[in-house]
Amino acid sequence: MGLRKKAESLSFEGGLYLINVPGQGQGVFTNTGYLPEEPVLVFGGDPTPGDKIEDYTHYLQIGPDMYLGPSGSYDDFINHNCEPNCAVYFDGDALVLKSIRHINITEQLTFDYSTILLNEPTSFACKCNSRGCRQHIGSFLTLPPVLREKYLAHGMVPLLTRYRMEDLGFR
């Protein structure tokens, strides 16, 4: 079942639902509030080696050359925001989306895609429309140094909580 067909069949499962967000496609919203550091969802999908991927859309890097593929569920529709309300963390071997601040009922769930882009060949224009929008989504290394440090200090770059930059092919 393709992502669009699967998205049409998703409803209010677990307090989450999809709404079309202008310029961003489907977005995941919540009818439940979340406190800071509360788990929101677990990313599904199959581990896939990088050399088997043609289009990195819906893939999250989980190892030096390993990516978690699309699941066909809500996790495939979490949009980027330059001022996110969630972040992605490892919990054992699982990737979990957790709130990083209080999230209100009916709020869209977002995370900064640059926190999961390290050596993935992806770069695109940002359409989040936040006050602090960077206008561009690129790898973690393209972020301003102050923001990189903030994300690292809060463990918000999953790969760098498990691997050293050298392990990921950076010198």
C-alpha positions, 0 to 999 in steps of 0.5 A: 500500500502506497504512503498516500493510500495508507495516509487516507486510512489513518484516523485518530489512532493514539490521539494522532491524526493527519491534516493537509498543511499548505506547502508541506503535504500531510502533517501529524497533529495531536488531540492529546497534550504532551509534557516535555520529554514525553514519548509521542510515537515510535518510528517503524519501518525496515532497516535499509542499507544506504546503497539500496535507497534511491530517494531518501524521503521518509528515511532516517539514518540509524547507523553509518550506512543504515537507514530506517525506511517508511512505515506507512504510518504516522511517523512518515508524516511528521513535518520539519520545523526550524523551531520544533516541538519534538526531537528524535532519540534512540531508546534502545534500538528504537527511534522515538519521537519525544516532546521537547516542550509542552505540546498543546491539543491540536498542535502539529508535531514537528522535529528539525530534519537537520538533526537526522541528516548527517551523510545523507545526500539531501538538501531542500528549501524549508517551508515551515514558516516559523519565526526562526525559519532558516529557509533551508534544510540541510545536514546537521553540519550546515546548522549554525554552530550555536544551534548544533551545540544546543542540539548536541547538549540536549542529545537531539542528534540521535546518530551522534549519541551512538557514533563518533563523527569518524564512525560516520565517515567524517574526519 
